[in-house]
């Protein structure tokens, strides 16, 4: 079986664009973001984490994503320094 890789951030796979959260923080209800993190987005680079993480971890990701545009300067700088 050949190895496959997800597209680089911003590239297309199928017809759905890979999310660009650093450029455009998501504006969706927390429950919707939770579902996306847990189940992924079909035909995109956003995989499902349902079987890999405990139920509390997607909520931590949702909390971070929903506050991307209001992070303290030191947190924002640290996040962007690792590719955010």
N, CA, C and O atoms as a Maestro MAE file, in Angstrom:
{
 s_m_m2io_version
 :::
 2.0.0
}

f_m_ct {
 s_m_title
 :::
 protein
 m_atom[336] {
  # First column is atom index #
  i_m_mmod_type
  r_m_x_coord
  r_m_y_coord
  r_m_z_coord
  i_m_residue_number
  s_m_chain_name
  s_m_pdb_residue_name
  s_m_pdb_atom_name
  i_m_atomic_number
  :::
  1 25 0.848 -1.169 0.000 1 A "UNK " " N  " 7
  2 3 0.000 0.000 0.000 1 A "UNK " " CA " 6
  3 2 0.892 1.231 0.000 1 A "UNK " " C  " 6
  4 15 1.807 1.331 0.818 1 A "UNK " " O  " 8
  5 25 0.644 2.147 -0.888 2 A "UNK " " N  " 7
  6 3 1.460 3.354 -1.002 2 A "UNK " " CA " 6
  7 2 1.102 4.340 0.109 2 A "UNK " " C  " 6
  8 15 -0.059 4.472 0.497 2 A "UNK " " O  " 8
  9 25 2.116 5.017 0.601 3 A "UNK " " N  " 7
  10 3 1.889 6.030 1.634 3 A "UNK " " CA " 6
  11 2 1.275 7.272 1.003 3 A "UNK " " C  " 6
  12 15 1.631 7.649 -0.113 3 A "UNK " " O  " 8
  13 25 0.377 7.886 1.700 4 A "UNK " " N  " 7
  14 3 -0.215 9.129 1.218 4 A "UNK " " CA " 6
  15 2 0.027 10.207 2.251 4 A "UNK " " C  " 6
  16 15 0.208 9.916 3.434 4 A "UNK " " O  " 8
  17 25 0.030 11.435 1.812 5 A "UNK " " N  " 7
  18 3 0.207 12.551 2.728 5 A "UNK " " CA " 6
  19 2 -0.924 13.534 2.542 5 A "UNK " " C  " 6
  20 15 -1.511 13.639 1.465 5 A "UNK " " O  " 8
  21 25 -1.218 14.246 3.601 6 A "UNK " " N  " 7
  22 3 -2.234 15.290 3.515 6 A "UNK " " CA " 6
  23 2 -1.637 16.465 2.761 6 A "UNK " " C  " 6
  24 15 -0.420 16.651 2.776 6 A "UNK " " O  " 8
  25 25 -2.474 17.265 2.100 7 A "UNK " " N  " 7
  26 3 -1.953 18.424 1.388 7 A "UNK " " CA " 6
  27 2 -1.387 19.441 2.366 7 A "UNK " " C  " 6
  28 15 -1.790 19.497 3.528 7 A "UNK " " O  " 8
  29 25 -0.450 20.240 1.882 8 A "UNK " " N  " 7
  30 3 0.101 21.318 2.711 8 A "UNK " " CA " 6
  31 2 -1.006 22.304 3.050 8 A "UNK " " C  " 6
  32 15 -2.013 22.386 2.347 8 A "UNK " " O  " 8
  33 25 -0.816 23.040 4.116 9 A "UNK " " N  " 7
  34 3 -1.828 23.993 4.573 9 A "UNK " " CA " 6
  35 2 -2.231 24.925 3.427 9 A "UNK " " C  " 6
  36 15 -1.383 25.602 2.846 9 A "UNK " " O  " 8
  37 25 -3.503 24.957 3.111 10 A "UNK " " N  " 7
  38 3 -4.011 25.836 2.074 10 A "UNK " " CA " 6
  39 2 -4.195 25.174 0.724 10 A "UNK " " C  " 6
  40 15 -4.882 25.721 -0.139 10 A "UNK " " O  " 8
  41 25 -3.596 24.007 0.518 11 A "UNK " " N  " 7
  42 3 -3.788 23.323 -0.749 11 A "UNK " " CA " 6
  43 2 -5.155 22.657 -0.766 11 A "UNK " " C  " 6
  44 15 -5.811 22.522 0.267 11 A "UNK " " O  " 8
  45 25 -5.563 22.250 -1.938 12 A "UNK " " N  " 7
  46 3 -6.864 21.610 -2.060 12 A "UNK " " CA " 6
  47 2 -6.716 20.102 -2.183 12 A "UNK " " C  " 6
  48 15 -5.770 19.601 -2.791 12 A "UNK " " O  " 8
  49 25 -7.649 19.404 -1.605 13 A "UNK " " N  " 7
  50 3 -7.779 17.963 -1.781 13 A "UNK " " CA " 6
  51 2 -9.251 17.764 -2.074 13 A "UNK " " C  " 6
  52 15 -10.101 18.153 -1.273 13 A "UNK " " O  " 8
  53 25 -9.561 17.170 -3.201 14 A "UNK " " N  " 7
  54 3 -10.963 17.067 -3.582 14 A "UNK " " CA " 6
  55 2 -11.475 18.462 -3.865 14 A "UNK " " C  " 6
  56 15 -10.830 19.222 -4.588 14 A "UNK " " O  " 8
  57 25 -12.613 18.812 -3.314 15 A "UNK " " N  " 7
  58 3 -13.184 20.127 -3.599 15 A "UNK " " CA " 6
  59 2 -13.304 21.011 -2.367 15 A "UNK " " C  " 6
  60 15 -13.899 22.085 -2.445 15 A "UNK " " O  " 8
  61 25 -12.745 20.583 -1.214 16 A "UNK " " N  " 7
  62 3 -12.877 21.358 0.009 16 A "UNK " " CA " 6
  63 2 -11.518 21.907 0.397 16 A "UNK " " C  " 6
  64 15 -10.543 21.161 0.488 16 A "UNK " " O  " 8
  65 25 -11.451 23.203 0.624 17 A "UNK " " N  " 7
  66 3 -10.199 23.850 1.009 17 A "UNK " " CA " 6
  67 2 -9.828 23.490 2.453 17 A "UNK " " C  " 6
  68 15 -10.688 23.438 3.332 17 A "UNK " " O  " 8
  69 25 -8.554 23.247 2.676 18 A "UNK " " N  " 7
  70 3 -8.051 22.973 4.019 18 A "UNK " " CA " 6
  71 2 -8.237 24.247 4.851 18 A "UNK " " C  " 6
  72 15 -7.918 25.335 4.372 18 A "UNK " " O  " 8
  73 25 -8.744 24.140 6.078 19 A "UNK " " N  " 7
  74 3 -8.988 25.332 6.888 19 A "UNK " " CA " 6
  75 2 -7.742 26.192 7.090 19 A "UNK " " C  " 6
  76 15 -6.643 25.677 7.299 19 A "UNK " " O  " 8
  77 25 -7.931 27.505 7.024 20 A "UNK " " N  " 7
  78 3 -6.861 28.480 7.219 20 A "UNK " " CA " 6
  79 2 -7.142 29.277 8.486 20 A "UNK " " C  " 6
  80 15 -7.437 30.470 8.410 20 A "UNK " " O  " 8
  81 25 -7.057 28.643 9.636 21 A "UNK " " N  " 7
  82 3 -7.460 29.281 10.883 21 A "UNK " " CA " 6
  83 2 -6.601 30.482 11.250 21 A "UNK " " C  " 6
  84 15 -7.096 31.418 11.878 21 A "UNK " " O  " 8
  85 25 -5.333 30.479 10.876 22 A "UNK " " N  " 7
  86 3 -4.472 31.618 11.210 22 A "UNK " " CA " 6
  87 2 -4.915 32.868 10.457 22 A "UNK " " C  " 6
  88 15 -4.797 33.980 10.971 22 A "UNK " " O  " 8
  89 25 -5.418 32.690 9.256 23 A "UNK " " N  " 7
  90 3 -5.856 33.825 8.437 23 A "UNK " " CA " 6
  91 2 -7.304 34.214 8.704 23 A "UNK " " C  " 6
  92 15 -7.665 35.388 8.627 23 A "UNK " " O  " 8
  93 25 -8.117 33.233 9.015 24 A "UNK " " N  " 7
  94 3 -9.545 33.473 9.225 24 A "UNK " " CA " 6
  95 2 -10.049 32.559 10.338 24 A "UNK " " C  " 6
  96 15 -10.495 31.444 10.070 24 A "UNK " " O  " 8
  97 25 -9.980 33.026 11.592 25 A "UNK " " N  " 7
  98 3 -10.479 32.185 12.688 25 A "UNK " " CA " 6
  99 2 -11.925 31.753 12.435 25 A "UNK " " C  " 6
  100 15 -12.720 32.519 11.891 25 A "UNK " " O  " 8
  101 25 -12.255 30.542 12.825 26 A "UNK " " N  " 7
  102 3 -13.601 30.033 12.551 26 A "UNK " " CA " 6
  103 2 -14.679 30.812 13.303 26 A "UNK " " C  " 6
  104 15 -14.492 31.193 14.459 26 A "UNK " " O  " 8
  105 25 -15.790 31.037 12.644 27 A "UNK " " N  " 7
  106 3 -16.941 31.725 13.237 27 A "UNK " " CA " 6
  107 2 -18.124 30.771 13.240 27 A "UNK " " C  " 6
  108 15 -19.111 30.975 12.532 27 A "UNK " " O  " 8
  109 25 -18.007 29.744 14.037 28 A "UNK " " N  " 7
  110 3 -19.060 28.731 14.125 28 A "UNK " " CA " 6
  111 2 -19.358 28.488 15.598 28 A "UNK " " C  " 6
  112 15 -18.512 28.753 16.452 28 A "UNK " " O  " 8
  113 25 -20.548 27.988 15.904 29 A "UNK " " N  " 7
  114 3 -20.846 27.638 17.300 29 A "UNK " " CA " 6
  115 2 -19.855 26.591 17.807 29 A "UNK " " C  " 6
  116 15 -19.368 25.760 17.040 29 A "UNK " " O  " 8
  117 25 -19.566 26.642 19.102 30 A "UNK " " N  " 7
  118 3 -18.615 25.692 19.688 30 A "UNK " " CA " 6
  119 2 -19.009 24.244 19.416 30 A "UNK " " C  " 6
  120 15 -18.147 23.399 19.175 30 A "UNK " " O  " 8
  121 25 -20.309 23.956 19.453 31 A "UNK " " N  " 7
  122 3 -20.749 22.571 19.209 31 A "UNK " " CA " 6
  123 2 -20.402 22.125 17.784 31 A "UNK " " C  " 6
  124 15 -20.089 20.955 17.565 31 A "UNK " " O  " 8
  125 25 -20.454 23.036 16.826 32 A "UNK " " N  " 7
  126 3 -20.113 22.713 15.444 32 A "UNK " " CA " 6
  127 2 -18.605 22.474 15.320 32 A "UNK " " C  " 6
  128 15 -18.178 21.525 14.662 32 A "UNK " " O  " 8
  129 25 -17.803 23.332 15.949 33 A "UNK " " N  " 7
  130 3 -16.358 23.143 15.928 33 A "UNK " " CA " 6
  131 2 -15.972 21.814 16.579 33 A "UNK " " C  " 6
  132 15 -15.086 21.114 16.090 33 A "UNK " " O  " 8
  133 25 -16.636 21.473 17.675 34 A "UNK " " N  " 7
  134 3 -16.364 20.199 18.345 34 A "UNK " " CA " 6
  135 2 -16.605 19.034 17.380 34 A "UNK " " C  " 6
  136 15 -15.781 18.125 17.285 34 A "UNK " " O  " 8
  137 25 -17.717 19.065 16.677 35 A "UNK " " N  " 7
  138 3 -18.038 17.992 15.742 35 A "UNK " " CA " 6
  139 2 -16.974 17.905 14.651 35 A "UNK " " C  " 6
  140 15 -16.553 16.809 14.282 35 A "UNK " " O  " 8
  141 25 -16.540 19.046 14.136 36 A "UNK " " N  " 7
  142 3 -15.518 19.066 13.079 36 A "UNK " " CA " 6
  143 2 -14.207 18.481 13.596 36 A "UNK " " C  " 6
  144 15 -13.594 17.652 12.923 36 A "UNK " " O  " 8
  145 25 -13.770 18.902 14.785 37 A "UNK " " N  " 7
  146 3 -12.518 18.389 15.344 37 A "UNK " " CA " 6
  147 2 -12.635 16.883 15.576 37 A "UNK " " C  " 6
  148 15 -11.713 16.131 15.259 37 A "UNK " " O  " 8
  149 25 -13.737 16.453 16.114 38 A "UNK " " N  " 7
  150 3 -13.901 15.037 16.454 38 A "UNK " " CA " 6
  151 2 -14.056 14.153 15.214 38 A "UNK " " C  " 6
  152 15 -13.478 13.067 15.155 38 A "UNK " " O  " 8
  153 25 -14.833 14.611 14.220 39 A "UNK " " N  " 7
  154 3 -15.160 13.764 13.072 39 A "UNK " " CA " 6
  155 2 -14.432 14.134 11.789 39 A "UNK " " C  " 6
  156 15 -14.461 13.363 10.830 39 A "UNK " " O  " 8
  157 25 -13.780 15.292 11.744 40 A "UNK " " N  " 7
  158 3 -13.060 15.706 10.543 40 A "UNK " " CA " 6
  159 2 -13.992 16.244 9.467 40 A "UNK " " C  " 6
  160 15 -15.202 16.356 9.659 40 A "UNK " " O  " 8
  161 25 -13.391 16.571 8.335 41 A "UNK " " N  " 7
  162 3 -14.135 17.077 7.174 41 A "UNK " " CA " 6
  163 2 -13.773 16.185 5.995 41 A "UNK " " C  " 6
  164 15 -12.621 16.150 5.563 41 A "UNK " " O  " 8
  165 25 -14.736 15.485 5.493 42 A "UNK " " N  " 7
  166 3 -14.515 14.553 4.388 42 A "UNK " " CA " 6
  167 2 -13.949 15.278 3.167 42 A "UNK " " C  " 6
  168 15 -14.343 16.402 2.855 42 A "UNK " " O  " 8
  169 25 -13.023 14.616 2.490 43 A "UNK " " N  " 7
  170 3 -12.383 15.109 1.270 43 A "UNK " " CA " 6
  171 2 -11.562 16.371 1.501 43 A "UNK " " C  " 6
  172 15 -11.415 17.190 0.593 43 A "UNK " " O  " 8
  173 25 -11.035 16.532 2.692 44 A "UNK " " N  " 7
  174 3 -10.145 17.660 2.956 44 A "UNK " " CA " 6
  175 2 -8.952 17.146 3.751 44 A "UNK " " C  " 6
  176 15 -8.850 15.948 4.014 44 A "UNK " " O  " 8
  177 25 -8.068 18.028 4.127 45 A "UNK " " N  " 7
  178 3 -6.932 17.638 4.943 45 A "UNK " " CA " 6
  179 2 -7.251 17.593 6.427 45 A "UNK " " C  " 6
  180 15 -6.358 17.369 7.245 45 A "UNK " " O  " 8
  181 25 -8.530 17.808 6.790 46 A "UNK " " N  " 7
  182 3 -8.928 17.824 8.204 46 A "UNK " " CA " 6
  183 2 -9.418 16.442 8.592 46 A "UNK " " C  " 6
  184 15 -10.573 16.088 8.359 46 A "UNK " " O  " 8
  185 25 -8.522 15.666 9.187 47 A "UNK " " N  " 7
  186 3 -8.857 14.307 9.580 47 A "UNK " " CA " 6
  187 2 -9.683 14.244 10.856 47 A "UNK " " C  " 6
  188 15 -9.826 15.239 11.566 47 A "UNK " " O  " 8
  189 25 -10.218 13.078 11.135 48 A "UNK " " N  " 7
  190 3 -11.005 12.855 12.349 48 A "UNK " " CA " 6
  191 2 -10.089 12.457 13.499 48 A "UNK " " C  " 6
  192 15 -9.113 11.735 13.297 48 A "UNK " " O  " 8
  193 25 -10.398 12.924 14.697 49 A "UNK " " N  " 7
  194 3 -9.630 12.603 15.896 49 A "UNK " " CA " 6
  195 2 -10.446 11.756 16.873 49 A "UNK " " C  " 6
  196 15 -10.011 11.500 17.995 49 A "UNK " " O  " 8
  197 25 -11.612 11.331 16.444 50 A "UNK " " N  " 7
  198 3 -12.558 10.621 17.306 50 A "UNK " " CA " 6
  199 2 -11.939 9.449 18.052 50 A "UNK " " C  " 6
  200 15 -12.183 9.288 19.248 50 A "UNK " " O  " 8
  201 25 -11.157 8.641 17.385 51 A "UNK " " N  " 7
  202 3 -10.610 7.441 18.020 51 A "UNK " " CA " 6
  203 2 -9.222 7.651 18.614 51 A "UNK " " C  " 6
  204 15 -8.638 6.727 19.181 51 A "UNK " " O  " 8
  205 25 -8.700 8.856 18.485 52 A "UNK " " N  " 7
  206 3 -7.338 9.125 18.930 52 A "UNK " " CA " 6
  207 2 -7.249 9.960 20.202 52 A "UNK " " C  " 6
  208 15 -6.217 9.960 20.873 52 A "UNK " " O  " 8
  209 25 -8.319 10.669 20.536 53 A "UNK " " N  " 7
  210 3 -8.291 11.586 21.667 53 A "UNK " " CA " 6
  211 2 -9.455 11.331 22.618 53 A "UNK " " C  " 6
  212 15 -10.523 10.891 22.192 53 A "UNK " " O  " 8
  213 25 -9.251 11.607 23.908 54 A "UNK " " N  " 7
  214 3 -10.396 11.540 24.829 54 A "UNK " " CA " 6
  215 2 -11.372 12.674 24.519 54 A "UNK " " C  " 6
  216 15 -10.991 13.666 23.899 54 A "UNK " " O  " 8
  217 25 -12.621 12.536 24.943 55 A "UNK " " N  " 7
  218 3 -13.655 13.532 24.624 55 A "UNK " " CA " 6
  219 2 -13.331 14.945 25.101 55 A "UNK " " C  " 6
  220 15 -13.822 15.914 24.522 55 A "UNK " " O  " 8
  221 25 -12.523 15.080 26.136 56 A "UNK " " N  " 7
  222 3 -12.214 16.423 26.643 56 A "UNK " " CA " 6
  223 2 -11.256 17.186 25.730 56 A "UNK " " C  " 6
  224 15 -11.295 18.416 25.702 56 A "UNK " " O  " 8
  225 25 -10.409 16.498 24.995 57 A "UNK " " N  " 7
  226 3 -9.397 17.178 24.181 57 A "UNK " " CA " 6
  227 2 -10.002 17.982 23.035 57 A "UNK " " C  " 6
  228 15 -9.565 19.112 22.815 57 A "UNK " " O  " 8
  229 25 -10.990 17.465 22.285 58 A "UNK " " N  " 7
  230 3 -11.580 18.325 21.248 58 A "UNK " " CA " 6
  231 2 -12.156 19.620 21.824 58 A "UNK " " C  " 6
  232 15 -12.114 20.657 21.162 58 A "UNK " " O  " 8
  233 25 -12.688 19.575 23.037 59 A "UNK " " N  " 7
  234 3 -13.200 20.811 23.647 59 A "UNK " " CA " 6
  235 2 -12.067 21.791 23.926 59 A "UNK " " C  " 6
  236 15 -12.266 23.001 23.819 59 A "UNK " " O  " 8
  237 25 -10.892 21.299 24.278 60 A "UNK " " N  " 7
  238 3 -9.745 22.178 24.474 60 A "UNK " " CA " 6
  239 2 -9.335 22.828 23.156 60 A "UNK " " C  " 6
  240 15 -8.990 24.009 23.123 60 A "UNK " " O  " 8
  241 25 -9.371 22.061 22.077 61 A "UNK " " N  " 7
  242 3 -9.068 22.605 20.754 61 A "UNK " " CA " 6
  243 2 -10.104 23.659 20.374 61 A "UNK " " C  " 6
  244 15 -9.749 24.715 19.852 61 A "UNK " " O  " 8
  245 25 -11.375 23.381 20.632 62 A "UNK " " N  " 7
  246 3 -12.450 24.343 20.338 62 A "UNK " " CA " 6
  247 2 -12.235 25.638 21.115 62 A "UNK " " C  " 6
  248 15 -12.397 26.727 20.564 62 A "UNK " " O  " 8
  249 25 -11.876 25.527 22.375 63 A "UNK " " N  " 7
  250 3 -11.621 26.728 23.182 63 A "UNK " " CA " 6
  251 2 -10.513 27.558 22.561 63 A "UNK " " C  " 6
  252 15 -10.632 28.780 22.471 63 A "UNK " " O  " 8
  253 25 -9.448 26.918 22.135 64 A "UNK " " N  " 7
  254 3 -8.342 27.635 21.489 64 A "UNK " " CA " 6
  255 2 -8.802 28.281 20.179 64 A "UNK " " C  " 6
  256 15 -8.556 29.466 19.953 64 A "UNK " " O  " 8
  257 25 -9.472 27.504 19.316 65 A "UNK " " N  " 7
  258 3 -9.903 28.033 18.019 65 A "UNK " " CA " 6
  259 2 -10.876 29.196 18.153 65 A "UNK " " C  " 6
  260 15 -10.813 30.155 17.383 65 A "UNK " " O  " 8
  261 25 -11.767 29.113 19.122 66 A "UNK " " N  " 7
  262 3 -12.779 30.159 19.263 66 A "UNK " " CA " 6
  263 2 -12.193 31.451 19.832 66 A "UNK " " C  " 6
  264 15 -12.867 32.481 19.863 66 A "UNK " " O  " 8
  265 25 -10.936 31.395 20.282 67 A "UNK " " N  " 7
  266 3 -10.302 32.593 20.843 67 A "UNK " " CA " 6
  267 2 -9.057 33.021 20.076 67 A "UNK " " C  " 6
  268 15 -8.255 33.806 20.582 67 A "UNK " " O  " 8
  269 25 -8.891 32.514 18.866 68 A "UNK " " N  " 7
  270 3 -7.701 32.829 18.082 68 A "UNK " " CA " 6
  271 2 -7.480 34.326 17.886 68 A "UNK " " C  " 6
  272 15 -6.342 34.794 17.892 68 A "UNK " " O  " 8
  273 25 -8.550 35.063 17.715 69 A "UNK " " N  " 7
  274 3 -8.382 36.493 17.444 69 A "UNK " " CA " 6
  275 2 -8.263 37.334 18.717 69 A "UNK " " C  " 6
  276 15 -8.210 38.561 18.640 69 A "UNK " " O  " 8
  277 25 -8.220 36.689 19.889 70 A "UNK " " N  " 7
  278 3 -8.086 37.440 21.137 70 A "UNK " " CA " 6
  279 2 -7.071 36.806 22.088 70 A "UNK " " C  " 6
  280 15 -7.183 36.950 23.305 70 A "UNK " " O  " 8
  281 25 -6.093 36.113 21.540 71 A "UNK " " N  " 7
  282 3 -5.065 35.489 22.370 71 A "UNK " " CA " 6
  283 2 -4.163 36.559 22.982 71 A "UNK " " C  " 6
  284 15 -3.924 37.592 22.355 71 A "UNK " " O  " 8
  285 25 -3.665 36.334 24.178 72 A "UNK " " N  " 7
  286 3 -2.672 37.251 24.739 72 A "UNK " " CA " 6
  287 2 -1.461 37.312 23.792 72 A "UNK " " C  " 6
  288 15 -1.136 36.314 23.150 72 A "UNK " " O  " 8
  289 25 -0.798 38.457 23.701 73 A "UNK " " N  " 7
  290 3 0.322 38.603 22.758 73 A "UNK " " CA " 6
  291 2 1.385 37.516 22.874 73 A "UNK " " C  " 6
  292 15 1.898 37.054 21.854 73 A "UNK " " O  " 8
  293 25 1.725 37.100 24.080 74 A "UNK " " N  " 7
  294 3 2.765 36.070 24.223 74 A "UNK " " CA " 6
  295 2 2.296 34.714 23.693 74 A "UNK " " C  " 6
  296 15 3.085 33.977 23.101 74 A "UNK " " O  " 8
  297 25 1.034 34.381 23.900 75 A "UNK " " N  " 7
  298 3 0.489 33.126 23.396 75 A "UNK " " CA " 6
  299 2 0.390 33.167 21.874 75 A "UNK " " C  " 6
  300 15 0.727 32.197 21.195 75 A "UNK " " O  " 8
  301 25 -0.073 34.295 21.345 76 A "UNK " " N  " 7
  302 3 -0.178 34.458 19.894 76 A "UNK " " CA " 6
  303 2 1.202 34.319 19.240 76 A "UNK " " C  " 6
  304 15 1.342 33.645 18.220 76 A "UNK " " O  " 8
  305 25 2.211 34.953 19.824 77 A "UNK " " N  " 7
  306 3 3.568 34.874 19.271 77 A "UNK " " CA " 6
  307 2 4.096 33.442 19.317 77 A "UNK " " C  " 6
  308 15 4.710 32.976 18.358 77 A "UNK " " O  " 8
  309 25 3.859 32.740 20.430 78 A "UNK " " N  " 7
  310 3 4.326 31.358 20.549 78 A "UNK " " CA " 6
  311 2 3.630 30.466 19.538 78 A "UNK " " C  " 6
  312 15 4.266 29.611 18.921 78 A "UNK " " O  " 8
  313 25 2.314 30.658 19.360 79 A "UNK " " N  " 7
  314 3 1.561 29.835 18.413 79 A "UNK " " CA " 6
  315 2 2.044 30.084 16.988 79 A "UNK " " C  " 6
  316 15 2.237 29.138 16.225 79 A "UNK " " O  " 8
  317 25 2.237 31.333 16.631 80 A "UNK " " N  " 7
  318 3 2.682 31.660 15.269 80 A "UNK " " CA " 6
  319 2 4.116 31.214 15.014 80 A "UNK " " C  " 6
  320 15 4.478 30.942 13.869 80 A "UNK " " O  " 8
  321 25 4.935 31.135 16.050 81 A "UNK " " N  " 7
  322 3 6.336 30.731 15.870 81 A "UNK " " CA " 6
  323 2 6.473 29.259 15.495 81 A "UNK " " C  " 6
  324 15 7.504 28.853 14.959 81 A "UNK " " O  " 8
  325 25 5.458 28.463 15.766 82 A "UNK " " N  " 7
  326 3 5.497 27.043 15.415 82 A "UNK " " CA " 6
  327 2 4.636 26.726 14.196 82 A "UNK " " C  " 6
  328 15 4.319 25.564 13.940 82 A "UNK " " O  " 8
  329 25 4.264 27.746 13.457 83 A "UNK " " N  " 7
  330 3 3.547 27.507 12.207 83 A "UNK " " CA " 6
  331 2 2.099 27.921 12.184 83 A "UNK " " C  " 6
  332 15 1.402 27.635 11.210 83 A "UNK " " O  " 8
  333 25 1.614 28.585 13.223 84 A "UNK " " N  " 7
  334 3 0.221 29.014 13.285 84 A "UNK " " CA " 6
  335 2 -0.100 30.123 12.361 84 A "UNK " " C  " 6
  336 15 -1.243 30.578 12.316 84 A "UNK " " O  " 8
  :::
 }
 m_bond[335] {
  # First column is bond index #
  i_m_from
  i_m_to
  i_m_order
  :::
  1 1 2 1
  2 2 3 1
  3 3 4 2
  4 3 5 1
  5 5 6 1
  6 6 7 1
  7 7 8 2
  8 7 9 1
  9 9 10 1
  10 10 11 1
  11 11 12 2
  12 11 13 1
  13 13 14 1
  14 14 15 1
  15 15 16 2
  16 15 17 1
  17 17 18 1
  18 18 19 1
  19 19 20 2
  20 19 21 1
  21 21 22 1
  22 22 23 1
  23 23 24 2
  24 23 25 1
  25 25 26 1
  26 26 27 1
  27 27 28 2
  28 27 29 1
  29 29 30 1
  30 30 31 1
  31 31 32 2
  32 31 33 1
  33 33 34 1
  34 34 35 1
  35 35 36 2
  36 35 37 1
  37 37 38 1
  38 38 39 1
  39 39 40 2
  40 39 41 1
  41 41 42 1
  42 42 43 1
  43 43 44 2
  44 43 45 1
  45 45 46 1
  46 46 47 1
  47 47 48 2
  48 47 49 1
  49 49 50 1
  50 50 51 1
  51 51 52 2
  52 51 53 1
  53 53 54 1
  54 54 55 1
  55 55 56 2
  56 55 57 1
  57 57 58 1
  58 58 59 1
  59 59 60 2
  60 59 61 1
  61 61 62 1
  62 62 63 1
  63 63 64 2
  64 63 65 1
  65 65 66 1
  66 66 67 1
  67 67 68 2
  68 67 69 1
  69 69 70 1
  70 70 71 1
  71 71 72 2
  72 71 73 1
  73 73 74 1
  74 74 75 1
  75 75 76 2
  76 75 77 1
  77 77 78 1
  78 78 79 1
  79 79 80 2
  80 79 81 1
  81 81 82 1
  82 82 83 1
  83 83 84 2
  84 83 85 1
  85 85 86 1
  86 86 87 1
  87 87 88 2
  88 87 89 1
  89 89 90 1
  90 90 91 1
  91 91 92 2
  92 91 93 1
  93 93 94 1
  94 94 95 1
  95 95 96 2
  96 95 97 1
  97 97 98 1
  98 98 99 1
  99 99 100 2
  100 99 101 1
  101 101 102 1
  102 102 103 1
  103 103 104 2
  104 103 105 1
  105 105 106 1
  106 106 107 1
  107 107 108 2
  108 107 109 1
  109 109 110 1
  110 110 111 1
  111 111 112 2
  112 111 113 1
  113 113 114 1
  114 114 115 1
  115 115 116 2
  116 115 117 1
  117 117 118 1
  118 118 119 1
  119 119 120 2
  120 119 121 1
  121 121 122 1
  122 122 123 1
  123 123 124 2
  124 123 125 1
  125 125 126 1
  126 126 127 1
  127 127 128 2
  128 127 129 1
  129 129 130 1
  130 130 131 1
  131 131 132 2
  132 131 133 1
  133 133 134 1
  134 134 135 1
  135 135 136 2
  136 135 137 1
  137 137 138 1
  138 138 139 1
  139 139 140 2
  140 139 141 1
  141 141 142 1
  142 142 143 1
  143 143 144 2
  144 143 145 1
  145 145 146 1
  146 146 147 1
  147 147 148 2
  148 147 149 1
  149 149 150 1
  150 150 151 1
  151 151 152 2
  152 151 153 1
  153 153 154 1
  154 154 155 1
  155 155 156 2
  156 155 157 1
  157 157 158 1
  158 158 159 1
  159 159 160 2
  160 159 161 1
  161 161 162 1
  162 162 163 1
  163 163 164 2
  164 163 165 1
  165 165 166 1
  166 166 167 1
  167 167 168 2
  168 167 169 1
  169 169 170 1
  170 170 171 1
  171 171 172 2
  172 171 173 1
  173 173 174 1
  174 174 175 1
  175 175 176 2
  176 175 177 1
  177 177 178 1
  178 178 179 1
  179 179 180 2
  180 179 181 1
  181 181 182 1
  182 182 183 1
  183 183 184 2
  184 183 185 1
  185 185 186 1
  186 186 187 1
  187 187 188 2
  188 187 189 1
  189 189 190 1
  190 190 191 1
  191 191 192 2
  192 191 193 1
  193 193 194 1
  194 194 195 1
  195 195 196 2
  196 195 197 1
  197 197 198 1
  198 198 199 1
  199 199 200 2
  200 199 201 1
  201 201 202 1
  202 202 203 1
  203 203 204 2
  204 203 205 1
  205 205 206 1
  206 206 207 1
  207 207 208 2
  208 207 209 1
  209 209 210 1
  210 210 211 1
  211 211 212 2
  212 211 213 1
  213 213 214 1
  214 214 215 1
  215 215 216 2
  216 215 217 1
  217 217 218 1
  218 218 219 1
  219 219 220 2
  220 219 221 1
  221 221 222 1
  222 222 223 1
  223 223 224 2
  224 223 225 1
  225 225 226 1
  226 226 227 1
  227 227 228 2
  228 227 229 1
  229 229 230 1
  230 230 231 1
  231 231 232 2
  232 231 233 1
  233 233 234 1
  234 234 235 1
  235 235 236 2
  236 235 237 1
  237 237 238 1
  238 238 239 1
  239 239 240 2
  240 239 241 1
  241 241 242 1
  242 242 243 1
  243 243 244 2
  244 243 245 1
  245 245 246 1
  246 246 247 1
  247 247 248 2
  248 247 249 1
  249 249 250 1
  250 250 251 1
  251 251 252 2
  252 251 253 1
  253 253 254 1
  254 254 255 1
  255 255 256 2
  256 255 257 1
  257 257 258 1
  258 258 259 1
  259 259 260 2
  260 259 261 1
  261 261 262 1
  262 262 263 1
  263 263 264 2
  264 263 265 1
  265 265 266 1
  266 266 267 1
  267 267 268 2
  268 267 269 1
  269 269 270 1
  270 270 271 1
  271 271 272 2
  272 271 273 1
  273 273 274 1
  274 274 275 1
  275 275 276 2
  276 275 277 1
  277 277 278 1
  278 278 279 1
  279 279 280 2
  280 279 281 1
  281 281 282 1
  282 282 283 1
  283 283 284 2
  284 283 285 1
  285 285 286 1
  286 286 287 1
  287 287 288 2
  288 287 289 1
  289 289 290 1
  290 290 291 1
  291 291 292 2
  292 291 293 1
  293 293 294 1
  294 294 295 1
  295 295 296 2
  296 295 297 1
  297 297 298 1
  298 298 299 1
  299 299 300 2
  300 299 301 1
  301 301 302 1
  302 302 303 1
  303 303 304 2
  304 303 305 1
  305 305 306 1
  306 306 307 1
  307 307 308 2
  308 307 309 1
  309 309 310 1
  310 310 311 1
  311 311 312 2
  312 311 313 1
  313 313 314 1
  314 314 315 1
  315 315 316 2
  316 315 317 1
  317 317 318 1
  318 318 319 1
  319 319 320 2
  320 319 321 1
  321 321 322 1
  322 322 323 1
  323 323 324 2
  324 323 325 1
  325 325 326 1
  326 326 327 1
  327 327 328 2
  328 327 329 1
  329 329 330 1
  330 330 331 1
  331 331 332 2
  332 331 333 1
  333 333 334 1
  334 334 335 1
  335 335 336 2
  :::
 }
}
